[in-house]
Amino acid sequence: MGAVDEVKNRTDIVELISGYVPLKKAGRNYKGICPFHAEKTPSFVVFPDTQTWHCFGACGTGGDAFRFIMQAEGMDFSEALRELAQRAGVSLAPPTPRSEAADKQREKLLDIHAAAAQYFHHLLRQSEEGAQAREYVADRGINSETVERFQLGYALNTWEGLKSHLVGRGYTEDDLVEAGLLVKKEETGSSYDRFRNRLIIPIRDMQGRVIAFGARALGPNDVPKYLNSPQTPLFDKSSTLFGLDLAKRAIRNNDQAVIVEGYMDVLSANQHGHANVVAGMGTALTEAQLGLLKRFTKNFVLALDADTAGDAATLRGINLAREALDRQAVPVPTAQGLIRFEGQLDADIRIATLPPDHDPDDILRETPELWPEIIDEALPVVDFYLQVVSAEYDLTTAKGKSALVREVLPLLSEIKDRVERHHHVSQLARLVKVDERALLMELDEGPRPSTPQRRPAPKVQPSAEAPPDEQKHVFGREEYSLVVILGQPEAVAAADDELLSLDLAPITANDFQRTENQQLFLLVSDWVTGETPPDPGGAEGESNSLVEYIITQCDPLLQSHLSFLLERWEALPAATPGELAEDLVDRILQIRGQHLQEEVASLRFLQDEAEESQNEEQRLHYQTLVDATKEQLRLIHQAVDQRSILGRRRAEAERFGAIRV
């Protein structure tokens, strides 16, 4: 049995979800309040027989154990697989001496950080030496509840306070150096505490484990003001956000993440009831950090210090060094970089304007009632950029108008959506009072070349890292559809056109219930919509092939499933791309029809239960959902009929009318 299926078989979905949501037995199934949106009427149902779950409320989402953990914890598939495997006691790969040693060392480093956090916290709360830090905390308006929630601490003003404590607990100096807690002198080989006489702020991963520390200077002459742990096997500042472990639920509930610059900003926001606030680890906002947040929301607000956000020179810095822009890190706030992030992440990024000489911590401590207004009034990146930069030019003169246009147009060229781009061109035209057509000519708004057609993906052997899978794979409608998509990715566009002509949604990952199939489909979508299409004239088997791309991107444990699907593609009878697209539409309609029928049956059960308990409000609620789902099912049946021979003949008769002889 493959590792993925073994994890599924060993995971009791009722037990798993009960750890997040109180569930109540309802016949053969279980009900509860959906953890992914606010509601009063329980609409979240867990089905033990199929080991699946579904929200019949505002979310409308569902899936298996993998999908639940991915949504609940903001994990990707690989992380969810490893989390569930650990809970189920399943080994995902045969252990090697090297991998076992690496895992043990990682666990040791986590233990060291946990012990250090507890030590620092004790010093802040109870030691005489921590009086200065306690006074600083009080002066900053941080209450004891916040101190406990974030486990704030204090580092002694000595060279070996932490070192002595942890060595006394059995850890070696080498381990403490690797953890970034000690600094080793190259000349002598001796080591000393990295953090001394500082307020200690633990930095945690998304699961709440301490992986690093931030340290705020307490002495007036201590520099730097803030000192962070260095890069370690646990800590990569470019892919870490301070406070995310505590903020992720609030971010999902608010459907918005507020990004600030400092630790104190996060502490103050959390203390004043705004838990959807996180901070970066320096002066750069990275795509990896926004990617983490996108697991919970697509709406981001940058609430930056006034002196940073209002600095036009910082904003335009990216325009003066476009060749320095990469996909990994962009200085904040750089309008061009943020626009690219919006396109890459399909997100909405806005910038909040703070009063002069104030940072978020100042606002939250002095006038906390202003904070919601400031966030609500945040401007889209382009609007904010125009507002700041246009103030520097004299727009009553031709020279000033021309200079502004030259500076802004490169930014607008980064906007992928043509409607949005035209909107901002019109906005700029009104600002400088010139004909919009002149700006469009300057922007060279001609039709873009179409994306070259891609060849059918060649068969590529999966990575050797993938473990053998001895189980007989399931091959149903989902798998057949995915086989066609993998072998003939162009069929997706043709199938989407057909579905849209039937007034139905195009193919999405939600058409696949098995998480493995969802993940592979998402990788296909990423490849098809890639910004830089592969060379259509390239040699067969080059690295630009779809299958090679998927192999490099997907978890090695999915490659067995991928290999199985590719073998089925090779075994399919020959067919034209048009025939494959037609067949794909048929299968997708069948899949959607089956899903909707199952949904109606589940809703009927919930409706009957509400009627038995004489809860008329719930009964009417479920009746409304039944009616809506049946209407969707009717549209599916109508589409199937329209695609049948008789349906097409009826359409032709309606179009051309009856012929009289």
N, C-alpha and C positions, 0 to 999 in steps of 0.2 A: 504493500500500500504506500502511495506517495505521501510525503510529509504534509502537504497541504490538506489532503483528505483525511489523514490521520488526526491532524489538529481539529478539523471539523467534527470528526466522529467522537473525539474525546471531550469536546466542549459542549456542556449543557447550556443552551442559550437562555433558559429560564434562570438558572443559577447565575450566569454571567450578568444578565440585565438587572437582576434583583439587587446586585451590588450598586446600581446606579439609580434605579427607580423602584419604589415599593409596588409590587404587583399583587393583584387579587385574582384568585381563581374564578374563572367564568366558564363553566362547562368544561370542555376539554382544553380551553385556552386560558390565557392570563391577560388582565387589563391593567392599565396604569396611566398616569399623567405623562404626556410626551416630554422627554427631557430636552427636546430641540426647539420648542417654541412654548410661549406662555399660553396656558389654557386652564379652564376650570372643569370642563366635562372630559372624563377620560376617553381618549380616542386612540391610545397607543395599545396595540394588541400583539402578544407574543404567541406564536403557534408552535408548541412543542413537537407536533407530528412532523412538521417540515423543517423545524429548527430555523424558523425565519421570524421576522417582526415587520409590522407595518403601522404607520401613523395614518389614521383616517381623518385627521384634522387638517390644520393649515399647512403642515409640512408636506403631507402626501408622499413621504419617503418610506423606504423599507429595504429589507435585504437580509443577509445572513449575519453570523457573528462577526465576521471581518468588517462588514459595512458598519455595524453598530460601533465597534471599537474605533474605527477610523473617524466617525462623526463625533463620538463622545470625547475622544482624546485628541482629536486633530492630528491623527497619524496618517502616514501614507500606508500603502498596502504592505510594504516590507516591514515597517515598524509594527503594524497590527499583527502580522503573521508571527513575528518574533515574540510579541507580548503574549499572544494566545498560546504559542508553543511553550513558553516558559510556564504559563499557568497550568497547561495540560501535561507538562512533563515530557514533551516530545522533543527529541534531538533533531534539529533541522539538517544537520550534516554530520557525517562521521567525524568525531573530534580528532584533532591532530595534536601532538605535543606542543606545537607552536600556538595553535588556537586556544588550547586549554590554558596555557601560560598567559596569553594575552587577556583572556577573560578573567583569570584570577587576579592579574595585576590591575585591571580596570576596576574590579570590585574592591580591591585594596585601596585604590585611589579614592573611590567613592566613600569608603569607610573613613579614610583620613580626613576628607573634607567634612563629613558629618561630625567627626570628633572635634575637629578644629572649630566648627560653627558652634558646637555646644560649649566649648571652652571659652570662646570669645563672648558668647551670650552670658555665661555665668559671671565673667569679669565685669560686664556692663551692669548687670543687675545687682551684684552683691559685693564686689570688691571695693576696698577703700580707694585703690588706684583709679577706679572707674568713675570717681566723683566728677571729674572734669567732663567726661563724655556724657554722663547723665545730665549735667548742667547744659551742655550743648544741645542735647536732644530736647530738653524742656524749652530752651530758648527758641528752638525751631518749631515749637508747637506740636511735637510728635508725642502722642499719648501712649500709655503703657500697652493698650491693646494693639496698636500698630507695631510697637517694639516686639511684642510676642509674635504677631502674625508674620512679620518679616525676619524674626529671630536676629535682630540687630545685636551687635557685640562691640567689644572694645579690645584693642591690642595694647599690651603693656609697653611702657616706654623703656624697654630693655632689649638687648640684642638677642637673647636666647630664651625668652619666656615661653613661646609656643614650642620651640624646639625641645626644650627640656620636658615639657608636658607630654608631647607625643612620643618622644624617644622613651620616656618612662612607661608609656603604654605598649611598647614593643615594636614601634615602627622604626625603620632605619633612616639615617640621614639621606641616603640616596633616594628613597621613596618620597621623602618630604621635598627634596629638590625637584624630582620629577613632577610632583603635584604643584609646584610653583610657590610653595609656602616658605621655602628657604632659598637664599641666594648663596651660590658657591663662589668663593674667591679662586680665580684661576692660579694666582701666584702661590698661594699656600694650601689650597684644597680645603680650607675650613669653610664653614657655612654659618649664616646668621638669619634671623627672622626677616622676611620681606616687609611685613607690616609692623610698624612700631608707633605707639602713641596716636592711634587713629580710631575713628568710629568705623566699625566693620559692618559691611552690608553683604550678606550671602547672595550669590547669584545662582539660580537654580535652572535646571532643564525643565522641559514641559511636563515631566512626571513629578516635579517637585524635589528632585535630588540636588544637593549642593554640588556644584561643579567648579566654582570659582568664587572670588571675593572682590568687592569694590571697597576701597578704604578712603575715608574723608579725613584730611589733616585737621588736627585740633590746635596745634601750635601756630601762632601768627606767622612764623618764619619758615614753617615746614612747606617744602615743595616736593612734588607737585601737589595741588590742592586735592586732586583725586588720583589714586593709584589703583590699577586693576591687576588681577592675576595675569601672568603671561600666557601665551598659547601653550596648552598642555594636551595630553591625550583625551581629556574630558572637555576642554574649553576651547572653542573657536569663536572669537568675538563677532566675526562676520555673519555667523548663523545663530546668534543667541540674542534674545530680547529679555531685558530685565522685567520681571513681574508677570511674564506670560502664564506661568503655572497657576497664578491666582486670578488672572484676568480672562482666561479663555472662555469660561462659562458666560461672563458678563458681555464679552465681545459678541458671542453668538446671540445672546438674548437681545442685545441692542442693535445687532447687525451693523456694528461700527467699531473700529479700533482707533483710538487716539494715541498718537506717537509723540512722545516728548523727548527732551534731551537728557534729563538728569534723574538720578535716583530719587532725590528729594521731591521732584515733581510727581513721581509715581506714588511715593509714600503719602504725600498730601492729598492727591486725588483719591487714593484708596480710603484714606481716613475720612474724607468728606463724602463718601458714598458713590464715587465715580470709579468703579472697579475695572472699567474697560480701557485702562490706560497702561501703556508699556513704554519702555525706554530702550534706545539703541545702546551700543557699547562704545560710542565714540562719535566722531564728526562725520561718519559716513553711514548712509542708509543703504543696505544691500538688497539685491533681488532675493537672496536666500531668506532674509528676515521678512520681507513682504510675502514671500512664498509660504512661510510659516503662518503668518496671519491670515492668508487667503483660505486656509483650511477652515476658518471660522467666519470670515466675512470678506466681501469685496469692496467695502467702503472704509477708506482710510482718511484720517484727518491729521495733518502735521501741526501740532501746537508748539511752535518753536519760540525760543527767546526772541524778544522784539529786535534786539541788535543783530540777530542772525537772519531772521526772516525778512527784515526790512532792508538788508544790505543789497542794493542793486548790483554791486560788483560781484558778490557771491552768486547771485542769480545768473548773471551772464557769463560767469567763469567758464561754463561748459561750452558756450558759443566760441570762446577764444581758443579752446583746446579740444575740438571735437575728436581729433585723432586719439586723444587720451581716454575717451569714453570706452569702457568695456561693459560686458553684461553682468559683471560681478559687483561693482561698487561705484556709486555715483555720489559726489559730495552733496550734502543737503543744505539748503534746498536748491537744486539746479533744475530749472524748468524743463530743459531739453531731456535730461535724464529721467525726470519724473514722468514726462509724457511717454517716454519709451517704456517705462515700467508699466504704465497704464495699459499700453498696447500688449505687452508681453503677458501680463497677468490678468487681462480683461477686468480691470479694477477701476474704481473711481477714487482719485486722490485729490484731496482739498487741503488748503493751507489756511489756518486760523491766524488772525491778526491780533496780537496782544498789545496792550498799552505800552508806550515807551518806557524803557527802564524797568520793565516787569517781566518776570518769567512765570511759568504756570504755578510754581510754588508760592510766589508772591500773591498772585490772584486768589488762589485757593485759601490762603491764610487770612488775607486782608478783606477781600470782597468775594466770598465763595458763591454768592448768588449770581455773579457775572459769568461764571464759568460755562453754564449751559448755553447762555446767549452767545458767547464767543465761539463755541463749537458749532452751534446751529448756523452761525453767520459765516462759517468758513467758505472761502471762495475756491472754485476750480483752479487748477494750476495756471491755465492760460489767462484767466481773468485776473488772478493775483499778479502774474508777471506783467501784464499790460498796465495794471494799476500802478505798480512800483516803477517800471521803466519809463512809462510815458510822462511821469512827473519830472523827469530829468531833461525833457526836450521842450523847446519853444514851438508849440504846434500852430502858432500863428504865422510861422515862416515856412517857406518851401523847403529850406535846408533842414529844419527841425523835423518836418514830416518825413522827408526822405531818409533821414538818419534813423528814425524810429522804425520805418518800414523795413529798412535793410537789417535792422537788428531782430525784428520780430518774425519776419517771413521764414527764416531757417527753422525757427521753433514750430511754426504751423506746418511746415513740410513733414515734421515727424508724426503728425496725427494721421493715423491710418484710416479712420472712418471718414469717408468723403463728405457726408452730411455734416458731421461735427466740424470738419476742416472748413467747409464753406461758411458755416455759422460764424466762426471766428474771423474769417476773411472779411465777412460783412461787418463784423464788430470793429475790425481795424479800419475799414473803409469809412465808417461813420466817425471814428475817432479823428482821422486825419482829413476827413471831408474830401475824399477823392472817389472817382468812379471805381466801383468794385471790380469791373472787368480789367482795369489796368493792373490791379493787384493779382488777379488770377493769371494774367499773362506773365507777370513777374514770377509768380509761383510755378508757372509752367504746368497748368492743370489739364494737360492733355490726357487722353485715355491711356491707362497703364497697360503694358503688354500682358497678355494672358499667361497664366502659369503653364509651362510645358506639360504635356501629358506624360504620365509616368508609365513605365513598362510594368507588366506583371512581375511581382517579386519572385526572384529565383529561390530555389530550395537551398537553405543554408543550414548546416548542422548546428544544433544548439551548443552553447558553451559547455566545455568539459566540467565546469563547476556544478552543473545541474545534476543532482543525484538521480539514479535510475528509479523509474516508477514502474512497479510491477502490476499495478492495479489496472483493470480494464477501464478505459476512460468512458465517461458518459458522452454520447453523441446524439444530441437532440436538435431541436430547431435552432436554439441559440448557437450551438457549436457549428451547425451547417452554415448559418448566416455569417459567422465569424470566419469560417473557412473561405467563403466567397470574398469577403472583404480583404482578407490577407492575401489571397491569390490575385485578386483583381480590384485593387483599391479604388480605381476609377468608377467602379460600379456603385460606390456610395453616393457620388454626386448625381449619377443618373437616377438612382433609387430615390434620393431626396427630392429631385425635381418631380418625379412621379407622385410621391407622397404629398408634396405641396400642391400639385394640381388637383389632388383629391381633398384639399383643405385639411390635411393632416400634418402633424409635426414631422420634421426630418428625423433620421435615425440618431439616437443619443445613447449614452452609456446606460440610461435607465431602462432601455429595452432589454438589457441582459440582467438576469437575476443573480447568476453566479458571479461572485466578486472577481474570480480569475478572468472571466470573459470581459467583465467591465474594464479591468485594468488593461488588457490587450487592446480593446477597442479604443480606449483613451490614447494609447500610444500610436495607434494608426491615425487617429485624428490629429495628434501633434505633428506627425510626419507629413500628412496631407496638407496641413495649413502652415508648414514651415516657412519662415521668412525667406530663406535662401534655397530655392528648389534645386534638386540635383541636376547634373548635366544629363539631358535625355540621350545624348549620344555616347555616354560613357560605356565602358566595357561591362559585359555581364559579370555580376559578382563583385562589383566595386562596392566600397563602403557606403555608397549613397543608396543602397537597396533598402526597401522597407523592412525586410526581415532582419538584416544586419543591424539596422537602427534599433529595432525592438529588442534584439538580443543584447545590445549594449546598454539599453535603458531599463529593461525589466529585471525583476528579482530573479536570480539564478534558479530559484525553486519553481518559477513559472515556466521555465524553458522546456521542461518535460511536457507540459500541456501544450506549449507552442509547437514543439516537435510533432506531437500527435496530430495537431490540426494541419500542419504542413503535409504530413503523410496522407491525410484524407484529401487534401487539395490535389495531390498528385494522382490519387485514385479516382477523382471525379471524371465522368465522361466529358469529352471535348464539347465546348459551347462557346458561342460568340459573347463578347462583352455585353451586348444588348440582351441576350437570353439570360445571362447571369444576373443582370440588373433586375429584369422582370421577376426572376425566381426569388431574388433577395426581397423584393417588395412583398411577394406572396408570403414568405416566411415571417417577415416583420409583422404583417397584418395578423397572421395566425398567432404569433407570440403575444401581441397586444390584446387580441381577442381573448386568449386564454387568461392573461393577467387580469383583465377586467371581469371575466366571469368568476374568477376566484375572489376578486374583491367584492363583487355583488353578494356572493355566498357568505363571506365573512361579515359583511354589513347586515345581511338579513339575520344572522345569528345575534349580532349585537342589538339589533332592533327588537327581536323576540325577547331577549333578556331584559331590555328596558321596559317592555310591555308587561312582562311578568312581575317586575318590581314596581309597576305602576308609576314609572318615572316618565311622564308625558313629554317633558322638555327633551330628554335624551331620545325618546322614541321619534319625535319629530325631527330632531337633529340627524339621526341616522337615516330616516326616510328621505330627507333632503339629499343626503350623500348617495343613497341608493338611486334616486332619480337622476342625479348628475352622472353617476357612473354608468347607468343604463343608457343615458343619452350618448355618452362616449362610445359605448358598445354598439349602439345603433349606427353611429357614423362609421365604425369599423365594418359592420355588416354591409352597409351601403357601399362602402368603397370596394369590398370584395365583390359585391354584385355588379358594380360598374365595370370591373375588370373582367367579368365573365363574358363568354361569347354572347349569351342572351342579353346581358346588360349593355354590351357595346352595340348590339343590333337595335335595342330600344333607343339608345342615344342617337344612332344614325337616323332612325325613323323620326325622332323628334326634331332633329336638325334639318332634314331634307323634306319632311312631310310625307304623307301617304301618296303613293303614285296611283293615279286613276288611269284605267285602261278604257 
